[in-house]
Protein backbone atom coordinates (compact mmCIF):
# COMPACT_ATOMS: atom_id res chain seq x y z
CA UNK A 1 0.00 0.00 0.00
CA UNK A 2 1.06 3.55 -0.66
CA UNK A 3 0.46 6.47 1.65
CA UNK A 4 -1.19 9.54 0.11
CA UNK A 5 0.54 12.83 0.83
CA UNK A 6 -0.89 16.34 0.58
CA UNK A 7 1.79 18.93 1.22
CA UNK A 8 1.09 22.65 0.93
CA UNK A 9 3.78 24.94 -0.45
CA UNK A 10 3.14 28.66 -0.69
CA UNK A 11 -0.59 28.04 -0.17
CA UNK A 12 -1.13 25.84 -3.26
CA UNK A 13 -1.83 22.11 -3.13
CA UNK A 14 1.07 20.21 -4.64
CA UNK A 15 -0.90 17.04 -5.27
CA UNK A 16 -3.48 18.67 -7.57
CA UNK A 17 -6.96 17.30 -8.30
CA UNK A 18 -7.61 13.59 -7.60
CA UNK A 19 -6.59 11.49 -10.56
CA UNK A 20 -9.62 9.23 -10.36
CA UNK A 21 -12.01 12.17 -10.41
CA UNK A 22 -13.99 11.00 -7.36
CA UNK A 23 -12.60 13.15 -4.59
CA UNK A 24 -13.23 12.39 -0.91
CA UNK A 25 -16.16 10.23 0.18
CA UNK A 26 -19.15 12.13 1.52
CA UNK A 27 -20.20 11.45 5.08
CA UNK A 28 -23.25 9.28 5.75
CA UNK A 29 -24.99 12.19 7.44
CA UNK A 30 -24.38 14.40 4.41
CA UNK A 31 -25.76 11.73 2.08
CA UNK A 32 -28.92 11.35 4.18
CA UNK A 33 -29.51 15.10 4.21
CA UNK A 34 -29.30 15.24 0.43
CA UNK A 35 -31.29 12.12 -0.50
CA UNK A 36 -34.05 13.03 -2.93
CA UNK A 37 -33.85 16.75 -2.18
CA UNK A 38 -30.77 18.03 -3.96
CA UNK A 39 -30.53 18.37 -7.74
CA UNK A 40 -28.46 15.76 -9.51
CA UNK A 41 -24.85 16.59 -10.27
CA UNK A 42 -24.22 17.76 -13.83
CA UNK A 43 -23.16 15.18 -16.38
CA UNK A 44 -19.81 15.54 -18.11
CA UNK A 45 -21.58 16.79 -21.24
CA UNK A 46 -23.47 19.39 -19.19
CA UNK A 47 -20.30 20.48 -17.42
CA UNK A 48 -18.41 20.81 -20.72
CA UNK A 49 -21.23 22.95 -22.11
CA UNK A 50 -21.06 25.23 -19.04
CA UNK A 51 -17.27 25.49 -19.27
CA UNK A 52 -17.35 26.26 -22.99
CA UNK A 53 -19.84 29.08 -22.42
CA UNK A 54 -17.74 30.55 -19.58
CA UNK A 55 -14.59 30.37 -21.69
CA UNK A 56 -16.35 32.24 -24.53
CA UNK A 57 -17.46 34.96 -22.10
CA UNK A 58 -13.93 35.22 -20.66
CA UNK A 59 -12.47 35.62 -24.15
CA UNK A 60 -14.97 38.41 -24.92
CA UNK A 61 -13.91 40.14 -21.71
CA UNK A 62 -10.30 39.88 -22.84
CA UNK A 63 -11.15 41.38 -26.23
CA UNK A 64 -12.85 44.29 -24.45
CA UNK A 65 -9.85 44.67 -22.11
CA UNK A 66 -12.16 44.20 -19.13
CA UNK A 67 -9.73 42.51 -16.76
CA UNK A 68 -12.13 42.48 -13.82
CA UNK A 69 -14.64 40.60 -15.95
CA UNK A 70 -11.93 38.07 -16.86
CA UNK A 71 -11.08 37.59 -13.17
CA UNK A 72 -14.73 36.84 -12.39
CA UNK A 73 -14.98 34.34 -15.23
CA UNK A 74 -11.78 32.56 -14.16
CA UNK A 75 -13.21 32.22 -10.68
CA UNK A 76 -16.42 30.74 -12.12
CA UNK A 77 -14.40 28.37 -14.31
CA UNK A 78 -12.40 27.07 -11.36
CA UNK A 79 -15.48 26.68 -9.16
CA UNK A 80 -17.19 24.76 -11.99
CA UNK A 81 -14.22 22.33 -12.12
CA UNK A 82 -13.39 23.44 -15.66
CA UNK A 83 -9.71 23.19 -14.72
CA UNK A 84 -9.97 19.46 -13.88
CA UNK A 85 -9.08 17.29 -16.87
CA UNK A 86 -10.68 14.22 -15.29
CA UNK A 87 -14.07 15.94 -15.39
CA UNK A 88 -14.02 17.97 -18.59
CA UNK A 89 -11.11 16.71 -20.68
CA UNK A 90 -7.74 18.20 -21.57
CA UNK A 91 -9.08 20.44 -24.35
CA UNK A 92 -11.27 22.44 -21.94
CA UNK A 93 -8.45 22.59 -19.38
CA UNK A 94 -6.09 23.91 -22.04
CA UNK A 95 -8.57 26.66 -22.93
CA UNK A 96 -8.94 27.67 -19.26
CA UNK A 97 -5.15 27.86 -18.89
CA UNK A 98 -5.04 29.96 -22.04
CA UNK A 99 -7.47 32.48 -20.51
CA UNK A 100 -5.37 32.66 -17.33
CA UNK A 101 -2.14 33.08 -19.32
CA UNK A 102 -3.56 35.87 -21.52
CA UNK A 103 -4.80 37.77 -18.47
CA UNK A 104 -1.37 37.37 -16.85
CA UNK A 105 0.46 38.73 -19.90
CA UNK A 106 -1.82 41.75 -20.19
CA UNK A 107 -1.76 42.68 -16.49
CA UNK A 108 0.47 44.72 -14.24
CA UNK A 109 2.06 43.46 -11.02
CA UNK A 110 -0.89 44.38 -8.80
CA UNK A 111 -3.45 42.43 -10.80
CA UNK A 112 -1.02 39.52 -11.26
CA UNK A 113 -0.68 39.23 -7.48
CA UNK A 114 -4.45 39.42 -7.14
CA UNK A 115 -4.81 36.60 -9.67
CA UNK A 116 -2.30 34.42 -7.77
CA UNK A 117 -4.11 35.06 -4.49
CA UNK A 118 -7.44 34.12 -6.04
CA UNK A 119 -6.03 30.88 -7.49
CA UNK A 120 -4.52 30.13 -4.09
CA UNK A 121 -7.85 30.70 -2.33
CA UNK A 122 -9.56 28.37 -4.83
CA UNK A 123 -7.15 25.53 -3.98
CA UNK A 124 -5.74 25.09 -7.48
CA UNK A 125 -2.54 23.08 -7.46
CA UNK A 126 0.79 24.83 -7.71
CA UNK A 127 1.71 22.71 -10.74
CA UNK A 128 -1.50 23.75 -12.51
CA UNK A 129 -0.80 27.44 -11.90
CA UNK A 130 2.80 27.02 -13.07
CA UNK A 131 1.67 25.38 -16.32
CA UNK A 132 -1.06 27.96 -16.93
CA UNK A 133 1.39 30.84 -16.55
CA UNK A 134 4.05 29.13 -18.67
CA UNK A 135 6.85 29.41 -16.13
CA UNK A 136 9.07 27.09 -14.12
CA UNK A 137 8.74 26.47 -10.40
CA UNK A 138 11.63 28.74 -9.48
CA UNK A 139 10.11 31.72 -11.25
CA UNK A 140 6.66 31.02 -9.79
CA UNK A 141 8.17 30.88 -6.31
CA UNK A 142 9.69 34.31 -6.88
CA UNK A 143 6.30 35.68 -7.84
CA UNK A 144 4.76 34.12 -4.73
CA UNK A 145 7.40 35.84 -2.60
CA UNK A 146 6.94 39.15 -4.44
CA UNK A 147 3.18 39.00 -3.90
CA UNK A 148 3.70 38.05 -0.24
CA UNK A 149 1.86 34.77 -0.75
CA UNK A 150 4.84 32.76 0.54
CA UNK A 151 5.21 35.40 3.23
CA UNK A 152 1.65 34.79 4.38
CA UNK A 153 2.33 31.06 4.63
CA UNK A 154 5.58 31.64 6.49
CA UNK A 155 3.77 34.03 8.81
CA UNK A 156 1.38 31.26 9.78
CA UNK A 157 4.29 28.93 10.51
CA UNK A 158 6.12 31.67 12.37
CA UNK A 159 3.07 32.25 14.55
CA UNK A 160 3.03 28.55 15.36
CA UNK A 161 6.74 28.69 16.22
CA UNK A 162 6.17 31.77 18.34
CA UNK A 163 3.33 30.07 20.22
CA UNK A 164 5.52 27.03 20.84
CA UNK A 165 8.28 29.29 22.11
CA UNK A 166 5.85 31.09 24.42
CA UNK A 167 4.84 27.70 25.82
CA UNK A 168 8.47 26.71 26.26
CA UNK A 169 9.20 30.00 28.01
CA UNK A 170 6.18 29.97 30.30
CA UNK A 171 5.99 26.27 31.16
CA UNK A 172 9.50 24.92 30.75
CA UNK A 173 11.52 28.09 31.34
CA UNK A 174 13.13 27.87 27.90
CA UNK A 175 14.70 31.04 26.49
CA UNK A 176 17.65 32.22 24.39
CA UNK A 177 20.04 31.50 27.24
CA UNK A 178 18.83 27.90 27.35
CA UNK A 179 19.36 27.71 23.57
CA UNK A 180 22.86 29.11 24.00
CA UNK A 181 23.66 26.66 26.79
CA UNK A 182 22.39 23.77 24.66
CA UNK A 183 24.72 24.81 21.85
CA UNK A 184 27.75 24.91 24.18
CA UNK A 185 26.79 21.61 25.78
CA UNK A 186 26.52 20.01 22.35
CA UNK A 187 30.14 20.90 21.49
CA UNK A 188 31.51 20.08 24.94
CA UNK A 189 31.96 23.53 26.48
CA UNK A 190 31.36 23.72 30.26
CA UNK A 191 29.50 27.01 30.62
CA UNK A 192 29.55 26.83 34.42
CA UNK A 193 33.35 26.73 34.40
CA UNK A 194 33.49 29.96 32.38
CA UNK A 195 30.90 31.68 34.56
CA UNK A 196 32.78 30.76 37.74
CA UNK A 197 35.62 32.91 36.42
CA UNK A 198 33.40 35.84 35.42
CA UNK A 199 33.19 35.05 31.69
CA UNK A 200 29.68 34.84 30.23
CA UNK A 201 29.52 32.32 27.33
CA UNK A 202 26.23 33.77 26.07
CA UNK A 203 27.38 37.38 25.93
CA UNK A 204 27.24 37.19 22.12
CA UNK A 205 23.46 37.58 22.39
CA UNK A 206 23.87 41.13 23.67
CA UNK A 207 23.27 43.74 20.99
CA UNK A 208 21.77 41.45 18.34
CA UNK A 209 18.61 43.56 18.26
CA UNK A 210 20.80 46.54 17.37
CA UNK A 211 21.49 44.85 14.02
CA UNK A 212 17.87 45.10 12.94
CA UNK A 213 18.94 48.01 10.74
CA UNK A 214 20.94 46.83 7.74
CA UNK A 215 22.63 50.24 7.74
CA UNK A 216 24.85 49.07 10.59
CA UNK A 217 28.43 48.74 9.27
CA UNK A 218 28.48 45.22 10.74
CA UNK A 219 26.42 44.02 7.76
CA UNK A 220 28.86 45.44 5.23
CA UNK A 221 31.67 43.69 7.13
CA UNK A 222 29.77 40.42 6.96
CA UNK A 223 29.12 41.07 3.25
CA UNK A 224 32.87 41.47 2.70
CA UNK A 225 33.36 38.00 4.19
CA UNK A 226 30.72 35.26 4.46
CA UNK A 227 27.47 36.94 3.44
CA UNK A 228 26.48 36.51 -0.22
CA UNK A 229 24.31 39.32 -1.62
CA UNK A 230 22.75 38.86 -5.04
CA UNK A 231 20.29 40.84 -7.11
CA UNK A 232 17.21 38.85 -7.96
CA UNK A 233 14.14 39.68 -9.99
CA UNK A 234 12.94 42.96 -8.43
CA UNK A 235 14.74 42.27 -5.15
CA UNK A 236 17.90 41.31 -3.31
CA UNK A 237 18.77 37.95 -1.75
CA UNK A 238 21.01 37.47 1.31
CA UNK A 239 22.56 34.04 1.81
CA UNK A 240 24.73 32.43 4.49
CA UNK A 241 25.94 28.86 4.01
CA UNK A 242 27.79 26.54 6.40
CA UNK A 243 28.52 23.00 7.49
CA UNK A 244 29.93 24.28 10.77
CA UNK A 245 28.17 23.32 13.99
CA UNK A 246 28.15 26.75 15.61
CA UNK A 247 27.36 28.71 12.45
CA UNK A 248 24.31 26.50 11.89
CA UNK A 249 22.74 28.10 14.96
CA UNK A 250 24.33 31.54 14.65
CA UNK A 251 23.52 32.24 10.98
CA UNK A 252 19.72 31.77 11.08
CA UNK A 253 19.51 33.64 14.38
CA UNK A 254 21.47 36.53 12.89
CA UNK A 255 19.42 36.72 9.67
CA UNK A 256 16.19 36.41 11.62
CA UNK A 257 16.93 39.80 13.15
CA UNK A 258 16.13 41.22 9.69
CA UNK A 259 13.56 38.75 8.32
CA UNK A 260 12.67 35.11 8.80
CA UNK A 261 15.18 33.10 6.73
CA UNK A 262 14.28 30.13 4.56
CA UNK A 263 16.61 27.14 4.90
CA UNK A 264 18.01 24.67 2.39
CA UNK A 265 19.74 21.41 3.26
CA UNK A 266 22.05 19.59 0.86
CA UNK A 267 25.14 17.43 0.79
CA UNK A 268 28.27 19.57 1.01
CA UNK A 269 31.87 18.99 0.06
CA UNK A 270 34.44 17.74 2.53
CA UNK A 271 36.67 20.61 3.60
CA UNK A 272 40.45 19.97 3.63
CA UNK A 273 41.63 19.13 7.12
CA UNK A 274 38.37 17.38 8.00
CA UNK A 275 39.09 14.04 6.37
CA UNK A 276 37.59 12.19 9.33
CA UNK A 277 34.16 13.43 8.22
CA UNK A 278 33.04 11.05 5.46
CA UNK A 279 30.03 13.20 4.57
CA UNK A 280 29.11 16.82 5.06
CA UNK A 281 25.65 18.38 5.26
CA UNK A 282 25.52 22.01 4.15
CA UNK A 283 22.90 24.38 5.51
CA UNK A 284 22.01 27.52 3.57
CA UNK A 285 19.85 30.31 4.93
CA UNK A 286 18.22 32.88 2.64
CA UNK A 287 16.50 36.21 3.23
CA UNK A 288 14.58 37.97 0.45
CA UNK A 289 14.66 41.78 0.53
CA UNK A 290 12.91 44.42 -1.50
CA UNK A 291 14.89 46.23 -4.21
CA UNK A 292 15.83 49.15 -1.92
CA UNK A 293 16.26 47.38 1.43
CA UNK A 294 19.97 46.54 1.07
CA UNK A 295 21.69 49.89 1.79
CA UNK A 296 25.22 49.02 0.62
CA UNK A 297 26.69 48.60 -2.88
CA UNK A 298 26.52 44.97 -3.89
CA UNK A 299 29.79 45.09 -5.83
CA UNK A 300 32.65 47.31 -4.64
CA UNK A 301 35.94 48.26 -6.21
CA UNK A 302 38.97 49.15 -4.10
CA UNK A 303 38.49 52.93 -4.33
CA UNK A 304 34.81 52.82 -3.40
CA UNK A 305 35.50 50.37 -0.58
CA UNK A 306 38.19 52.63 0.90
CA UNK A 307 35.93 55.67 0.56
CA UNK A 308 33.19 53.93 2.55
CA UNK A 309 35.59 52.80 5.29
CA UNK A 310 37.03 56.29 5.61
CA UNK A 311 33.48 57.61 6.00
CA UNK A 312 32.90 55.53 9.15
CA UNK A 313 33.61 56.99 12.56
CA UNK A 314 35.74 54.87 14.92
CA UNK A 315 32.77 52.88 16.23
CA UNK A 316 31.45 52.30 12.72
CA UNK A 317 34.84 51.00 11.59
CA UNK A 318 34.99 48.72 14.65
CA UNK A 319 31.53 47.33 13.77
CA UNK A 320 32.67 46.68 10.21
CA UNK A 321 35.78 44.80 11.37
CA UNK A 322 33.67 42.80 13.84
CA UNK A 323 31.40 41.71 10.97
CA UNK A 324 34.41 40.57 8.95
CA UNK A 325 35.83 38.61 11.89
CA UNK A 326 32.45 36.98 12.57
CA UNK A 327 32.43 35.88 8.93
CA UNK A 328 35.82 34.90 7.54
CA UNK A 329 37.87 35.80 10.60
CA UNK A 330 39.68 33.94 13.33
CA UNK A 331 40.58 34.59 16.95
CA UNK A 332 43.29 32.20 18.07
CA UNK A 333 45.82 31.65 20.81
CA UNK A 334 48.96 29.52 20.52
CA UNK A 335 50.73 28.24 23.64
CA UNK A 336 54.51 28.01 23.62
CA UNK A 337 57.13 28.09 26.38
CA UNK A 338 54.52 28.89 29.03
CA UNK A 339 53.32 31.89 27.03
CA UNK A 340 50.12 32.63 25.12
CA UNK A 341 50.51 34.20 21.68
CA UNK A 342 47.33 35.83 20.34
CA UNK A 343 46.42 36.17 16.66
CA UNK A 344 43.40 37.82 15.04
CA UNK A 345 43.01 37.18 11.34
CA UNK A 346 40.72 37.99 8.42
CA UNK A 347 40.79 35.71 5.37
CA UNK A 348 40.11 36.46 1.71
CA UNK A 349 40.39 34.00 -1.18
CA UNK A 350 43.16 34.75 -3.67
CA UNK A 351 41.19 34.36 -6.87
CA UNK A 352 37.92 36.07 -5.95
CA UNK A 353 36.74 39.68 -5.96
CA UNK A 354 37.54 40.02 -2.23
CA UNK A 355 41.29 39.99 -2.78
CA UNK A 356 41.65 43.78 -2.70
CA UNK A 357 39.84 44.09 0.64
CA UNK A 358 42.76 43.09 2.86
CA UNK A 359 45.17 45.74 1.58
CA UNK A 360 42.60 48.51 1.99
CA UNK A 361 41.54 47.28 5.42
CA UNK A 362 45.12 46.97 6.68
CA UNK A 363 45.85 50.55 5.60
CA UNK A 364 42.66 52.03 7.12
CA UNK A 365 43.10 50.22 10.47
CA UNK A 366 46.71 51.38 10.70
CA UNK A 367 45.80 55.00 9.92
CA UNK A 368 42.75 55.14 12.18
CA UNK A 369 43.68 52.98 15.16
CA UNK A 370 47.47 52.83 14.88
CA UNK A 371 47.26 49.02 14.81
CA UNK A 372 49.62 47.25 12.40
CA UNK A 373 48.77 44.06 10.56
CA UNK A 374 50.52 41.97 7.95
CA UNK A 375 49.20 39.95 5.03
CA UNK A 376 50.26 36.32 4.93
CA UNK A 377 49.91 34.23 1.78
CA UNK A 378 48.49 30.72 2.09
CA UNK A 379 47.79 28.13 -0.58
CA UNK A 380 44.27 29.28 -1.49
CA UNK A 381 43.86 32.46 0.52
CA UNK A 382 45.51 35.54 1.91
CA UNK A 383 45.13 36.39 5.60
CA UNK A 384 45.38 39.80 7.24
CA UNK A 385 46.95 38.93 10.60
CA UNK A 386 47.28 41.00 13.78
CA UNK A 387 49.55 39.47 16.40
CA UNK A 388 50.63 40.08 19.98
CA UNK A 389 49.87 43.53 21.36
CA UNK A 390 48.30 44.65 18.07
CA UNK A 391 45.85 41.76 18.29
CA UNK A 392 44.92 42.71 21.86
CA UNK A 393 44.39 46.36 20.91
CA UNK A 394 42.18 45.33 18.00
CA UNK A 395 40.13 43.03 20.24
CA UNK A 396 39.60 45.86 22.69
CA UNK A 397 38.13 47.86 19.81
CA UNK A 398 35.87 45.26 18.21
CA UNK A 399 34.93 42.57 20.76
CA UNK A 400 31.76 44.29 22.00
CA UNK A 401 30.42 44.25 18.41
CA UNK A 402 31.22 40.58 17.75
CA UNK A 403 28.37 38.05 17.82
CA UNK A 404 29.83 34.79 16.58
CA UNK A 405 29.52 32.58 19.70
CA UNK A 406 32.93 30.89 19.56
CA UNK A 407 34.96 33.88 18.37
CA UNK A 408 33.29 36.17 20.91
CA UNK A 409 33.95 33.67 23.71
CA UNK A 410 37.62 33.40 22.76
CA UNK A 411 37.93 37.20 22.57
CA UNK A 412 36.37 37.63 26.03
CA UNK A 413 38.66 34.92 27.40
CA UNK A 414 41.79 36.53 25.93
CA UNK A 415 40.86 39.96 27.29
CA UNK A 416 40.23 38.44 30.73
CA UNK A 417 43.78 37.02 30.67
CA UNK A 418 45.39 40.28 29.57
CA UNK A 419 43.37 42.24 32.13
CA UNK A 420 44.67 39.77 34.77
CA UNK A 421 41.19 38.65 35.74
CA UNK A 422 42.24 35.02 35.26
CA UNK A 423 45.57 33.23 35.47
CA UNK A 424 47.39 31.68 32.54
CA UNK A 425 46.65 28.24 33.98
CA UNK A 426 42.90 28.91 34.13
CA UNK A 427 43.04 30.48 30.67
CA UNK A 428 44.68 27.37 29.21
CA UNK A 429 42.05 25.03 30.67
CA UNK A 430 39.14 27.14 29.45
CA UNK A 431 40.62 27.89 26.05
CA UNK A 432 41.21 24.19 25.42
CA UNK A 433 37.43 23.65 25.40
CA UNK A 434 37.08 26.06 22.48
CA UNK A 435 39.76 24.47 20.29
CA UNK A 436 39.08 22.37 17.22
CA UNK A 437 40.32 18.80 17.22
CA UNK A 438 43.12 18.23 14.75
CA UNK A 439 43.54 14.92 12.91
CA UNK A 440 40.48 13.54 14.71
CA UNK A 441 36.68 13.72 14.44
CA UNK A 442 35.37 16.98 15.88
CA UNK A 443 31.78 17.76 16.87
CA UNK A 444 32.45 21.42 16.10
CA UNK A 445 32.79 20.57 12.40
CA UNK A 446 30.26 19.11 9.97
CA UNK A 447 27.52 18.68 12.58
CA UNK A 448 25.46 21.75 11.73
CA UNK A 449 22.15 19.95 11.24
CA UNK A 450 22.41 18.14 14.58
CA UNK A 451 23.27 21.36 16.41
CA UNK A 452 20.34 23.16 14.81
CA UNK A 453 17.99 20.40 15.93
CA UNK A 454 19.39 20.53 19.47
CA UNK A 455 18.90 24.30 19.73
CA UNK A 456 15.51 24.52 17.95
CA UNK A 457 13.20 26.30 18.14
CA UNK A 458 15.19 29.03 19.84
CA UNK A 459 17.07 29.95 16.67
CA UNK A 460 14.01 32.14 16.02
CA UNK A 461 13.85 35.41 17.94
CA UNK A 462 11.00 37.83 18.16
CA UNK A 463 12.09 41.37 18.82
CA UNK A 464 11.08 42.50 22.26
CA UNK A 465 11.13 38.96 23.59
CA UNK A 466 14.92 38.79 23.56
CA UNK A 467 15.76 37.78 27.11
CA UNK A 468 19.46 38.55 27.36
CA UNK A 469 19.75 42.30 27.69
CA UNK A 470 22.07 44.71 29.44
CA UNK A 471 20.65 48.26 29.53
CA UNK A 472 24.03 49.70 30.41
CA UNK A 473 25.78 48.13 27.43
CA UNK A 474 26.32 50.33 24.39
CA UNK A 475 24.80 48.99 21.19
Secondary structure, 3 states (H helix, E strand, C coil): CCCCCCCEECCEECCCCCCCCCCCCCCHHHHHHHCCCCCCCCCHHHHHHHHHHHHHHHHHHHHCCCHHHHHHHHHHHHHCCCCCHHHHCHHHHHHHHHHHHHHHHCCCHHHHHHHHHHHHHCCCEHHHHHHHHCCCHHHHHHHHHHCCHHHHHHHHHHHHHHHHHHHHHHHHCCCHHHHHHHHHHHCCCCHHHHHHCCCCCCHHHCCHHHHHCCCCHHHHHHHCCCCEEEEECCEEEEEEEECCHHHHHHHHHHHCCCCCCEEEEEEECCCCCCCCCCCEEEEEEEEEECCCCCCCCCCCCHHHHHHHHHHCCHHHHHHHHHHHHHHHEEEEEEEECCEEEEEEEEEEECCCHHHHHHHHHHHHHHHHHCCCCEEEECCCEEEEEEEHHHHHHHHHHHHHHCCCHHHHHHHHHHHHHHCCCCCHHHHHHHHHHHCCCCCCCCCCCCCHHHHHHHHCCCCCCCHHHCCCCCCCCCC
